[in-house]
Amino acid sequence: MSSDGFAIRVEDVCKRFELYAHPRDQLKQFVLPRLRRLLGLAKREYFREFWALRDVSLEVLKGECCGIVGLNGSGKSTLLQIITGTLTPTVGRVSTQGRIAALLELGSGFNPEFTGRENVHMNGALLGFSREQIIERLDDIQSFADIGSHFDQPLMTYSSGMQMRVAFAVATSFEPDILIIDEALAVGDAYFQQKCFHRIEKYKEGGGTMLFVSHDANTVKHLCDKALLISNGQAISYGSPRDVIDLYQGLVAQKTDLSEREVVVAQNKSAPASWQKSTTVTTNEQAELIDFKLLGANDLPVSYLESETPLTVQYTVKLCKDFDRPAFGLIVRDRIGRSIFETSTYAMRVAETPIAGGSQVIVRFLFNFNLRAGQYSFSIGVANRGFDRSEFEEYSLLMHDVEQLQVIESATASFYGGIFNMNPVVSIDILEESHV
């Protein structure tokens, strides 16, 4: 970590909290250790240590967007509070360069008895802006928040969505050097979320630095230049958002697996030799990938394909135990790892036929590949006992980026925007001729 162009630098940060079983223990801890020391008695503590962070390091350069992901309780919010200065680290050091605006816990930094307008003035003053500069930005903030007459009502009367609207408008309108967002957008409606992401894109284009915490894997991949995965207070992986998110999704699969055998999450270690290019593998060793093929129109293997033509994704797995309700899945992702399409035999309502352990199963997904020209990757999943459209009691095998495919534009395909050709049928009817 030697870059001089950094915006945020976190060096070996640890954070310890003292957990007390009873309120009286906090008083004991304040008084008795000193008394015991004076009396020459052995040291005693009346709390239990909890280390929310251990040896976390991070560097974000100016103009970069860094995503932070992890399961609930992993330490993400604690790290952000230390970076913003609302918490101090027990060990380690944090350095920042530039003015920080943060959207952490909903309503943090706002006075609930003040109106929206008054809170804007208060936050602007805290950021060092003059009254004239705040007034210059007030119309933009009020317009972006779009809460009507509520803007002049006390914040305590706002819904969570209205609070977030004002908070986001304030945080972005005062042009911070560093913008920190911790899941705040999750409470907004779809329309306002689109407005927020559009403003975030403009902020990035203007050279702003951002820390972004979200459970939305596709958003992290789309917005961020790098990502940090935190698990149990420790930094597990830091680098490409695509690779970090793959590992995070493996941890999610491990967390939701209810089978008795331990699930192993590994990067390029658990896969057979021929599948070492898989970025991550999640497995409890109850299923094994034997073969994977992309087949064109003549059932011949292909590494590139014209758009708008048939593709068969075929893979062979060995089941190492009895599967009473087996499900086989497929994910298609774009160049940066965003999910374009996901399905499984369970989601498609395919009949679940029990399969005995030791069996090899050939799974084939056939469809027209109506995606526009580009590079796509394929992930596969094997699970048992589905209980929701996308969740299973046992994630026996989940492998990301098993194979890649280059799609070239078909000469006969119509031009379209976006990524997927929905093959619309259009008609034009003239209802009445105009007589001049």
C-alpha positions as CSV (number, residue, x, y, z in Angstrom):
1,M,0.0,0.0,0.0
2,S,2.3,2.7,-1.2
3,S,0.2,4.7,-3.6
4,D,0.2,8.5,-3.1
5,G,-3.0,8.9,-5.0
6,F,-5.2,7.1,-2.4
7,A,-8.5,8.4,-1.1
8,I,-8.9,5.8,1.6
9,R,-6.2,3.8,3.3
10,V,-7.0,1.2,6.0
11,E,-4.0,-0.4,7.6
12,D,-4.3,-3.6,9.8
13,V,-7.5,-2.3,11.5
14,C,-8.9,-4.3,14.4
15,K,-12.0,-3.3,16.4
16,R,-12.8,-4.8,19.8
17,F,-16.1,-4.4,21.6
18,E,-16.8,-5.2,25.3
19,L,-20.0,-7.2,25.8
20,Y,-21.6,-7.1,29.2
21,A,-24.0,-9.8,30.5
22,H,-25.7,-7.3,32.8
23,P,-25.7,-3.4,33.1
24,R,-24.1,-3.7,36.6
25,D,-21.1,-5.4,35.1
26,Q,-20.2,-2.2,33.2
27,L,-20.1,-0.4,36.5
28,K,-18.0,-3.2,38.0
29,Q,-15.5,-2.9,35.1
30,F,-15.2,0.8,35.6
31,V,-14.6,0.6,39.4
32,L,-13.3,-2.8,40.5
33,P,-10.1,-3.3,38.3
34,R,-8.6,-0.1,39.8
35,L,-9.5,-1.3,43.3
36,R,-8.1,-4.8,42.7
37,R,-4.9,-3.2,41.4
38,L,-4.5,-1.1,44.5
39,L,-5.2,-4.1,46.8
40,G,-2.6,-6.2,44.8
41,L,-5.3,-8.7,43.7
42,A,-5.2,-10.6,40.4
43,K,-6.6,-8.8,37.4
44,R,-10.2,-9.6,36.5
45,E,-12.5,-8.4,33.7
46,Y,-16.3,-8.3,33.8
47,F,-17.0,-8.3,30.1
48,R,-16.6,-10.7,27.1
49,E,-14.5,-9.6,24.2
50,F,-15.9,-9.4,20.7
51,W,-13.6,-8.6,17.8
52,A,-15.8,-7.2,15.0
53,L,-12.7,-6.6,12.8
54,R,-9.3,-8.3,12.7
55,D,-6.4,-7.1,10.6
56,V,-8.4,-5.6,7.8
57,S,-6.5,-3.6,5.2
58,L,-7.8,-1.7,2.2
59,E,-6.7,1.0,-0.2
60,V,-9.0,2.9,-2.5
61,L,-7.5,5.2,-5.0
62,K,-9.0,8.6,-6.0
63,G,-11.7,8.1,-8.6
64,E,-12.2,4.4,-7.8
65,C,-15.4,2.7,-6.6
66,C,-14.9,-0.2,-4.2
67,G,-17.6,-2.6,-3.2
68,I,-17.8,-4.2,0.2
69,V,-19.7,-7.5,0.5
70,G,-20.2,-10.0,3.3
71,L,-22.9,-11.9,5.2
72,N,-24.9,-10.0,7.9
73,G,-22.7,-9.5,11.0
74,S,-19.5,-9.8,9.1
75,G,-18.2,-6.4,10.1
76,K,-19.0,-4.3,7.0
77,S,-20.8,-1.5,8.8
78,T,-18.2,-1.4,11.6
79,L,-15.5,-0.8,9.0
80,L,-17.5,2.0,7.4
81,Q,-18.0,3.7,10.7
82,I,-14.3,3.5,11.4
83,I,-13.5,5.0,8.0
84,T,-16.0,7.9,8.5
85,G,-14.7,8.5,12.0
86,T,-17.8,7.7,14.1
87,L,-15.8,4.7,15.6
88,T,-12.1,4.6,16.5
89,P,-10.1,1.4,15.7
90,T,-8.8,-0.6,18.6
91,V,-5.6,-1.4,16.6
92,G,-4.5,0.0,13.2
93,R,-4.8,3.2,11.3
94,V,-7.2,4.8,8.8
95,S,-6.2,7.7,6.5
96,T,-8.6,9.6,4.2
97,Q,-8.0,12.4,1.7
98,G,-11.0,14.7,0.9
99,R,-14.4,15.5,2.2
100,I,-16.6,12.5,3.1
101,A,-20.4,12.1,2.7
102,A,-21.8,8.9,4.2
103,L,-25.2,7.2,4.0
104,L,-24.9,4.7,6.8
105,E,-27.8,3.9,9.2
106,L,-31.0,5.4,8.1
107,G,-31.4,8.9,9.7
108,S,-27.8,9.0,11.0
109,G,-26.5,12.6,10.9
110,F,-30.0,14.0,10.9
111,N,-32.0,15.6,13.7
112,P,-35.5,14.0,13.8
113,E,-37.1,17.2,15.2
114,F,-35.7,19.4,12.4
115,T,-37.5,19.7,9.0
116,G,-35.9,18.4,5.9
117,R,-34.9,21.9,4.9
118,E,-33.4,22.5,8.4
119,N,-31.5,19.3,8.2
120,V,-30.0,20.3,4.8
121,H,-28.8,23.6,6.4
122,M,-27.3,21.7,9.3
123,N,-25.5,19.1,7.2
124,G,-24.2,21.7,4.8
125,A,-22.8,23.7,7.7
126,L,-21.1,20.6,9.2
127,L,-19.5,20.0,5.8
128,G,-18.1,23.6,5.9
129,F,-20.4,25.3,3.4
130,S,-21.5,28.8,3.8
131,R,-25.2,29.7,4.1
132,E,-25.1,31.1,0.5
133,Q,-23.6,27.9,-0.8
134,I,-26.2,25.8,0.9
135,I,-29.1,27.9,-0.5
136,E,-27.6,27.5,-4.0
137,R,-28.0,23.8,-3.7
138,L,-31.3,23.8,-1.8
139,D,-33.6,23.7,-4.9
140,D,-31.6,20.8,-6.4
141,I,-31.9,18.8,-3.2
142,Q,-35.6,19.5,-2.8
143,S,-36.3,18.6,-6.4
144,F,-34.2,15.4,-6.3
145,A,-35.8,14.2,-3.0
146,D,-39.2,14.9,-4.5
147,I,-41.2,14.6,-1.2
148,G,-43.4,17.7,-1.8
149,S,-44.6,19.6,1.2
150,H,-43.1,17.1,3.6
151,F,-39.7,18.8,3.0
152,D,-40.9,21.4,5.5
153,Q,-42.2,18.9,8.1
154,P,-40.1,17.3,10.9
155,L,-38.1,14.3,9.9
156,M,-39.8,12.2,12.6
157,T,-42.9,12.3,10.4
158,Y,-41.1,10.8,7.4
159,S,-41.3,7.2,6.2
160,S,-38.0,5.4,5.8
161,G,-38.1,5.9,2.1
162,M,-38.6,9.7,2.5
163,Q,-35.7,9.8,4.9
164,M,-33.5,8.0,2.4
165,R,-34.5,10.4,-0.4
166,V,-33.5,13.4,1.6
167,A,-30.3,11.8,2.9
168,F,-29.2,10.7,-0.6
169,A,-30.0,14.1,-2.1
170,V,-28.0,15.9,0.6
171,A,-25.0,13.5,0.4
172,T,-24.6,13.8,-3.4
173,S,-25.5,17.5,-3.9
174,F,-22.7,18.8,-1.7
175,E,-20.1,17.2,-4.1
176,P,-18.1,15.1,-1.7
177,D,-14.7,13.7,-2.6
178,I,-15.6,10.4,-1.1
179,L,-19.2,9.0,-1.1
180,I,-20.0,6.1,1.3
181,I,-23.2,4.1,0.9
182,D,-24.2,1.3,3.2
183,E,-27.3,-0.5,1.9
184,A,-29.2,2.8,2.1
185,L,-30.8,2.4,-1.4
186,A,-32.5,-0.9,-0.4
187,V,-35.5,1.0,1.2
188,G,-36.2,3.2,-1.9
189,D,-38.8,2.5,-4.5
190,A,-37.7,1.3,-8.0
191,Y,-38.2,4.8,-9.6
192,F,-36.0,6.5,-7.0
193,Q,-33.4,3.8,-7.1
194,Q,-33.0,4.5,-10.9
195,K,-32.6,8.2,-10.1
196,C,-29.9,7.4,-7.5
197,F,-27.9,5.0,-9.8
198,H,-28.0,7.6,-12.6
199,R,-26.6,10.2,-10.2
200,I,-24.0,7.7,-8.9
201,E,-22.9,7.1,-12.5
202,K,-22.5,10.9,-13.0
203,Y,-20.6,11.1,-9.7
204,K,-18.2,8.4,-10.9
205,E,-17.7,10.1,-14.3
206,G,-16.8,13.3,-12.5
207,G,-13.9,11.5,-10.7
208,G,-15.6,10.8,-7.4
209,T,-14.4,8.1,-5.0
210,M,-17.0,5.7,-3.6
211,L,-17.4,2.9,-1.0
212,F,-20.5,0.9,-1.8
213,V,-21.9,-1.8,0.5
214,S,-24.6,-4.0,-1.0
215,H,-25.9,-7.6,-1.1
216,D,-26.8,-7.0,-4.8
217,A,-24.0,-8.9,-6.6
218,N,-24.9,-7.5,-10.1
219,T,-24.9,-3.9,-8.8
220,V,-21.4,-4.3,-7.2
221,K,-20.1,-5.8,-10.4
222,H,-21.6,-3.0,-12.5
223,L,-20.5,-0.1,-10.3
224,C,-17.3,-1.1,-8.7
225,D,-13.7,-1.2,-9.9
226,K,-12.7,-3.6,-7.0
227,A,-14.3,-5.3,-4.2
228,L,-13.6,-6.5,-0.6
229,L,-15.2,-9.6,0.9
230,I,-15.4,-9.6,4.7
231,S,-16.3,-12.7,6.7
232,N,-16.3,-12.9,10.5
233,G,-14.5,-9.6,10.7
234,Q,-11.6,-10.7,8.4
235,A,-10.8,-9.7,4.9
236,I,-11.2,-12.9,2.8
237,S,-10.6,-11.5,-0.7
238,Y,-9.8,-8.2,-2.3
239,G,-9.6,-7.5,-6.0
240,S,-11.7,-8.0,-9.1
241,P,-15.5,-7.6,-8.3
242,R,-16.3,-10.6,-10.4
243,D,-13.9,-13.0,-8.5
244,V,-14.9,-11.5,-5.1
245,I,-18.6,-11.8,-5.7
246,D,-18.2,-15.4,-6.9
247,L,-16.5,-16.2,-3.6
248,Y,-19.2,-14.3,-1.7
249,Q,-22.0,-16.3,-3.4
250,G,-20.1,-19.4,-2.4
251,L,-20.3,-18.3,1.3
252,V,-24.0,-17.6,0.8
253,A,-24.5,-21.1,-0.5
254,Q,-22.6,-22.5,2.5
255,K,-24.7,-20.5,4.9
256,T,-28.0,-21.7,3.4
257,D,-26.9,-25.3,3.1
258,L,-28.9,-27.4,5.7
259,S,-27.2,-30.7,4.9
260,E,-25.1,-32.4,7.5
261,R,-21.8,-32.4,5.6
262,E,-19.5,-29.4,5.7
263,V,-19.5,-27.2,2.6
264,V,-16.1,-26.1,1.3
265,V,-15.6,-22.8,-0.5
266,A,-12.4,-22.6,-2.6
267,Q,-10.9,-20.6,-5.4
268,N,-9.5,-22.9,-8.2
269,K,-8.8,-25.7,-5.7
270,S,-11.7,-28.1,-5.5
271,A,-12.4,-28.5,-9.2
272,P,-11.1,-31.4,-11.2
273,A,-8.0,-30.6,-13.3
274,S,-9.9,-29.9,-16.5
275,W,-12.1,-27.2,-14.7
276,Q,-9.4,-25.3,-12.9
277,K,-10.5,-22.1,-14.8
278,S,-13.6,-22.0,-12.6
279,T,-13.3,-18.9,-10.5
280,T,-14.9,-20.4,-7.4
281,V,-16.3,-23.8,-6.3
282,T,-18.7,-24.5,-3.5
283,T,-19.1,-28.1,-2.7
284,N,-19.9,-30.6,0.1
285,E,-18.4,-33.3,-2.0
286,Q,-21.8,-34.9,-2.7
287,A,-21.6,-34.1,-6.4
288,E,-18.8,-33.8,-8.9
289,L,-18.6,-32.2,-12.3
290,I,-17.4,-34.8,-14.9
291,D,-17.8,-33.0,-18.2
292,F,-19.1,-29.7,-19.6
293,K,-19.8,-28.9,-23.3
294,L,-21.3,-26.1,-25.3
295,L,-22.9,-27.6,-28.4
296,G,-24.0,-25.8,-31.6
297,A,-26.9,-26.6,-34.0
298,N,-25.3,-29.9,-35.1
299,D,-24.5,-31.0,-31.6
300,L,-20.8,-30.2,-32.2
301,P,-18.7,-28.4,-29.5
302,V,-18.4,-24.7,-30.1
303,S,-16.3,-21.9,-28.6
304,Y,-18.1,-19.2,-30.5
305,L,-21.6,-18.8,-31.9
306,E,-23.7,-16.6,-34.0
307,S,-26.4,-14.8,-32.1
308,E,-30.0,-15.9,-32.7
309,T,-28.9,-19.5,-33.2
310,P,-29.6,-22.6,-31.0
311,L,-27.2,-23.5,-28.2
312,T,-27.1,-26.6,-26.0
313,V,-25.4,-26.4,-22.6
314,Q,-24.6,-29.9,-21.6
315,Y,-22.8,-31.1,-18.4
316,T,-22.3,-34.4,-16.7
317,V,-22.2,-34.7,-13.0
318,K,-21.6,-37.7,-10.7
319,L,-23.9,-37.8,-7.6
320,C,-22.0,-39.2,-4.6
321,K,-25.1,-39.8,-2.5
322,D,-28.8,-40.5,-3.0
323,F,-30.7,-37.5,-4.2
324,D,-34.4,-37.8,-3.4
325,R,-35.4,-34.5,-5.1
326,P,-32.4,-33.5,-7.4
327,A,-32.3,-30.1,-9.1
328,F,-29.8,-29.0,-11.8
329,G,-29.2,-25.3,-12.6
330,L,-27.5,-23.0,-15.0
331,I,-26.4,-19.3,-14.9
332,V,-25.4,-17.3,-18.0
333,R,-23.4,-14.2,-17.2
334,D,-21.9,-11.4,-19.2
335,R,-18.2,-10.3,-19.5
336,I,-18.1,-8.6,-16.1
337,G,-20.0,-11.3,-14.4
338,R,-23.5,-9.9,-14.2
339,S,-26.2,-12.6,-14.3
340,I,-28.1,-12.4,-17.6
341,F,-30.2,-15.5,-17.1
342,E,-30.7,-18.1,-14.3
343,T,-32.8,-21.2,-14.2
344,S,-33.0,-24.7,-12.8
345,T,-34.9,-27.8,-13.4
346,Y,-36.7,-27.1,-10.1
347,A,-37.6,-23.5,-11.2
348,M,-38.8,-24.9,-14.6
349,R,-41.1,-27.4,-12.7
350,V,-39.4,-30.4,-14.2
351,A,-40.5,-33.6,-12.4
352,E,-38.1,-34.6,-9.6
353,T,-37.1,-38.2,-10.0
354,P,-34.9,-39.7,-7.3
355,I,-31.4,-40.6,-8.4
356,A,-29.2,-43.2,-6.6
357,G,-25.8,-42.3,-5.3
358,G,-22.9,-43.2,-7.7
359,S,-25.0,-42.4,-10.8
360,Q,-23.8,-40.1,-13.6
361,V,-26.3,-37.6,-14.9
362,I,-26.2,-35.8,-18.2
363,V,-28.0,-32.4,-18.0
364,R,-28.9,-30.5,-21.2
365,F,-30.4,-27.0,-21.5
366,L,-31.4,-26.1,-25.1
367,F,-32.4,-22.6,-26.1
368,N,-31.9,-19.9,-28.8
369,F,-29.0,-17.7,-27.8
370,N,-30.7,-14.4,-28.4
371,L,-28.1,-12.3,-26.7
372,R,-26.1,-9.7,-28.6
373,A,-22.5,-10.1,-29.6
374,G,-20.1,-10.4,-26.7
375,Q,-18.4,-12.8,-24.3
376,Y,-20.5,-14.9,-21.9
377,S,-19.7,-17.4,-19.2
378,F,-21.6,-20.3,-17.8
379,S,-22.0,-21.5,-14.2
380,I,-23.6,-24.7,-13.0
381,G,-25.4,-25.8,-9.8
382,V,-26.5,-29.1,-8.4
383,A,-28.8,-29.1,-5.4
384,N,-31.4,-31.2,-3.5
385,R,-34.8,-30.6,-2.0
386,G,-35.8,-27.2,-3.3
387,F,-38.2,-25.2,-1.1
388,D,-38.3,-21.9,-2.9
389,R,-37.9,-20.8,-6.5
390,S,-34.2,-20.3,-6.1
391,E,-33.3,-21.8,-2.7
392,F,-32.5,-25.4,-1.8
393,E,-31.9,-27.3,1.4
394,E,-28.6,-28.7,0.0
395,Y,-26.2,-26.9,-2.3
396,S,-24.2,-29.9,-3.3
397,L,-22.1,-28.2,-6.0
398,L,-21.9,-24.6,-7.3
399,M,-19.2,-23.7,-9.9
400,H,-18.8,-20.3,-11.4
401,D,-17.3,-19.6,-14.8
402,V,-17.0,-23.2,-15.9
403,E,-16.9,-22.3,-19.6
404,Q,-16.9,-19.2,-21.8
405,L,-18.5,-18.5,-25.2
406,Q,-17.9,-15.8,-27.7
407,V,-21.0,-14.7,-29.5
408,I,-20.7,-12.9,-32.9
409,E,-23.5,-10.9,-34.5
410,S,-25.7,-12.8,-36.9
411,A,-25.9,-11.2,-40.4
412,T,-29.6,-11.9,-40.5
413,A,-30.5,-10.5,-37.0
414,S,-32.3,-7.2,-36.7
415,F,-30.6,-4.4,-34.9
416,Y,-31.7,-3.8,-31.3
417,G,-30.6,-2.0,-28.1
418,G,-29.9,-3.7,-24.8
419,I,-28.5,-7.2,-24.5
420,F,-31.4,-9.5,-25.4
421,N,-33.5,-9.8,-28.6
422,M,-37.1,-10.4,-27.5
423,N,-38.1,-10.9,-31.1
424,P,-41.1,-8.5,-31.2
425,V,-43.8,-8.7,-33.8
426,V,-44.7,-5.2,-35.1
427,S,-47.7,-4.0,-37.0
428,I,-48.6,-0.6,-38.4
429,D,-52.2,0.3,-39.2
430,I,-53.3,3.5,-40.9
431,L,-56.7,4.3,-39.4
432,E,-57.7,7.3,-41.5
433,E,-56.3,8.9,-44.6
434,S,-55.7,12.6,-44.5
435,H,-57.4,14.6,-47.3
436,V,-55.8,17.9,-48.0
